[in-house]
Amino acid sequence: MIVITGPTASGKTSRAVDVAHAVNGEVISADSRQIYCGMDLGTGKDLDEYGDIPYHMIDICPAGYRYNLFEFLRDEAIVRNDIVSRGKMPVLCGGTGLYVESVLKGLSLPQVPENPKLREQLKGLSLEELAGMLASMKALHNTTDIDSVKRAIRAIEIQEYYSEHPDEAVTAVPHPVEDAVIIGVDIDRENRRSRIEARLKSRLAAGMADEVKGLLDNGISPEDLIYYGLEYKFLTLYVTGQLTFDEMYTQLLIAIHQFAKRQMTWFRGMSRRGFDIHWIPWDAERCEFVERVLSFVKL
């Protein structure tokens, strides 16, 4: 498998498509929000970039659904096995570090059911209180666990289940992906920040606020959209009148920059955990980028 990863706005999708063309491949999205139907501008699906390259793990769930890591690992494995069975190369592309690393590790997780009794007990606690409780149960490597009350409660629910069902914490021995080539799209901080701002302005001009309004009009609750974070959090607050346009824009831009920094922190952590990421400049010529990727691939 080939992995194309990197921070937001680094141009991963077009790079993955170029690589897929060169290796007779198909792209598997490793983006935690592109799986949702109707959430297009805010997640940057850019479907027109794929051309004739098949893509997977995009638009597979209705907006409002709470897709999780267990489901991603299950569904990604099915897709990847199918691609390989047809003699093609899977190209995993995305910036959700938890998803990328979990696939490479070959993790398999149990499906954790809801615990109504525990949820009732936690009802009314502040995010700070929930974060403290979660921190006492596990190391908080993934900050998305505690960016909302609902996420924190779900994370506690999962850890509680693991403690009560230790034999199910890992349902199978992990089988790391063999011969995986991991490519990082390397972009410096200044260009990354510039591209993030330009992309945000472009998506707002293209109607990202209308997209959020349409989701709300179709019955998705504001709380469910806020759960998805970043664009959907701040645009929901704007559309529902809780933020002015300028407040929304400023706060969202800051949040995206912070998100990109967290992504880079995750990738550095992956390197420390033994994953060999080959970084290639974001502005390399298309042919040069592909040639460098192919130099690491055993075909």
Solvent accessible surface area in square Angstrom, and as a share of the most:
residue,aa,sasa,rsa
1,M,21,0.10
2,I,1,0.00
3,V,0,0.00
4,I,0,0.00
5,T,0,0.00
6,G,0,0.00
7,P,1,0.00
8,T,16,0.09
9,A,10,0.08
10,S,2,0.01
11,G,27,0.26
12,K,26,0.11
13,T,23,0.14
14,S,48,0.31
15,R,20,0.07
16,A,0,0.00
17,V,11,0.06
18,D,15,0.08
19,V,0,0.00
20,A,0,0.00
21,H,101,0.45
22,A,48,0.37
23,V,13,0.08
24,N,89,0.46
25,G,3,0.03
26,E,3,0.01
27,V,1,0.00
28,I,0,0.00
29,S,5,0.03
30,A,0,0.00
31,D,36,0.19
32,S,39,0.25
33,R,35,0.13
34,Q,17,0.08
35,I,1,0.00
36,Y,5,0.02
37,C,57,0.34
38,G,37,0.35
39,M,0,0.00
40,D,64,0.33
41,L,53,0.26
42,G,0,0.00
43,T,12,0.07
44,G,9,0.09
45,K,3,0.01
46,D,66,0.34
47,L,63,0.31
48,D,126,0.65
49,E,72,0.32
50,Y,7,0.03
51,G,70,0.67
52,D,114,0.59
53,I,15,0.08
54,P,54,0.34
55,Y,84,0.32
56,H,42,0.19
57,M,7,0.03
58,I,11,0.06
59,D,55,0.28
60,I,75,0.38
61,C,13,0.08
62,P,90,0.56
63,A,15,0.11
64,G,20,0.19
65,Y,92,0.35
66,R,70,0.26
67,Y,18,0.07
68,N,42,0.22
69,L,33,0.17
70,F,43,0.18
71,E,9,0.04
72,F,1,0.00
73,L,15,0.08
74,R,103,0.38
75,D,27,0.14
76,E,1,0.01
77,A,36,0.28
78,I,112,0.57
79,V,29,0.16
80,R,44,0.16
81,N,98,0.50
82,D,66,0.34
83,I,0,0.00
84,V,85,0.49
85,S,87,0.56
86,R,113,0.41
87,G,62,0.59
88,K,63,0.27
89,M,35,0.16
90,P,6,0.04
91,V,0,0.00
92,L,0,0.00
93,C,9,0.05
94,G,4,0.04
95,G,6,0.06
96,T,30,0.17
97,G,8,0.08
98,L,53,0.27
99,Y,13,0.05
100,V,0,0.00
101,E,6,0.03
102,S,3,0.02
103,V,3,0.02
104,L,6,0.03
105,K,72,0.31
106,G,20,0.19
107,L,52,0.26
108,S,38,0.25
109,L,30,0.15
110,P,8,0.05
111,Q,107,0.48
112,V,13,0.07
113,P,77,0.48
114,E,115,0.51
115,N,49,0.25
116,P,102,0.64
117,K,152,0.64
118,L,19,0.10
119,R,82,0.30
120,E,114,0.51
121,Q,114,0.51
122,L,7,0.03
123,K,148,0.63
124,G,79,0.76
125,L,56,0.28
126,S,46,0.30
127,L,51,0.25
128,E,132,0.59
129,E,93,0.42
130,L,0,0.00
131,A,20,0.16
132,G,43,0.42
133,M,72,0.32
134,L,0,0.00
135,A,54,0.42
136,S,94,0.61
137,M,65,0.29
138,K,62,0.26
139,A,64,0.49
140,L,55,0.27
141,H,142,0.64
142,N,32,0.16
143,T,64,0.37
144,T,47,0.27
145,D,22,0.12
146,I,45,0.23
147,D,72,0.37
148,S,25,0.16
149,V,64,0.37
150,K,82,0.35
151,R,54,0.20
152,A,0,0.00
153,I,24,0.12
154,R,53,0.19
155,A,8,0.06
156,I,2,0.01
157,E,3,0.01
158,I,43,0.22
159,Q,34,0.15
160,E,53,0.24
161,Y,33,0.12
162,Y,47,0.18
163,S,79,0.51
164,E,103,0.46
165,H,66,0.30
166,P,93,0.59
167,D,135,0.70
168,E,69,0.31
169,A,32,0.24
170,V,70,0.40
171,T,74,0.43
172,A,49,0.38
173,V,111,0.64
174,P,53,0.33
175,H,137,0.61
176,P,87,0.55
177,V,33,0.19
178,E,146,0.66
179,D,111,0.58
180,A,30,0.23
181,V,15,0.09
182,I,9,0.05
183,I,0,0.00
184,G,0,0.00
185,V,0,0.00
186,D,62,0.32
187,I,10,0.05
188,D,72,0.37
189,R,150,0.55
190,E,139,0.62
191,N,56,0.29
192,R,15,0.06
193,R,84,0.30
194,S,67,0.43
195,R,87,0.32
196,I,1,0.00
197,E,62,0.28
198,A,62,0.48
199,R,63,0.23
200,L,4,0.02
201,K,111,0.47
202,S,70,0.45
203,R,24,0.09
204,L,28,0.14
205,A,93,0.72
206,A,68,0.53
207,G,17,0.17
208,M,0,0.00
209,A,25,0.19
210,D,100,0.52
211,E,29,0.13
212,V,0,0.00
213,K,104,0.44
214,G,28,0.27
215,L,14,0.07
216,L,32,0.16
217,D,101,0.53
218,N,124,0.63
219,G,64,0.61
220,I,32,0.16
221,S,46,0.29
222,P,58,0.37
223,E,99,0.44
224,D,32,0.17
225,L,0,0.00
226,I,48,0.25
227,Y,30,0.11
228,Y,9,0.03
229,G,12,0.11
230,L,27,0.14
231,E,6,0.03
232,Y,0,0.00
233,K,68,0.29
234,F,22,0.09
235,L,0,0.00
236,T,0,0.00
237,L,30,0.15
238,Y,68,0.26
239,V,45,0.26
240,T,57,0.33
241,G,64,0.61
242,Q,112,0.50
243,L,28,0.14
244,T,79,0.46
245,F,93,0.39
246,D,104,0.54
247,E,77,0.35
248,M,0,0.00
249,Y,40,0.15
250,T,73,0.42
251,Q,72,0.32
252,L,0,0.00
253,L,25,0.12
254,I,88,0.44
255,A,17,0.13
256,I,5,0.03
257,H,14,0.06
258,Q,92,0.41
259,F,54,0.22
260,A,0,0.00
261,K,113,0.48
262,R,100,0.37
263,Q,14,0.06
264,M,31,0.14
265,T,74,0.43
266,W,46,0.16
267,F,1,0.00
268,R,127,0.46
269,G,3,0.02
270,M,0,0.00
271,S,55,0.36
272,R,183,0.67
273,R,119,0.44
274,G,67,0.64
275,F,36,0.15
276,D,96,0.50
277,I,16,0.08
278,H,46,0.21
279,W,75,0.26
280,I,0,0.00
281,P,54,0.34
282,W,56,0.20
283,D,93,0.48
284,A,11,0.09
285,E,130,0.58
286,R,161,0.59
287,C,100,0.60
288,E,75,0.34
289,F,0,0.00
290,V,21,0.12
291,E,115,0.51
292,R,91,0.33
293,V,0,0.00
294,L,59,0.30
295,S,86,0.55
296,F,75,0.31
297,V,20,0.11
298,K,175,0.74
299,L,147,0.73
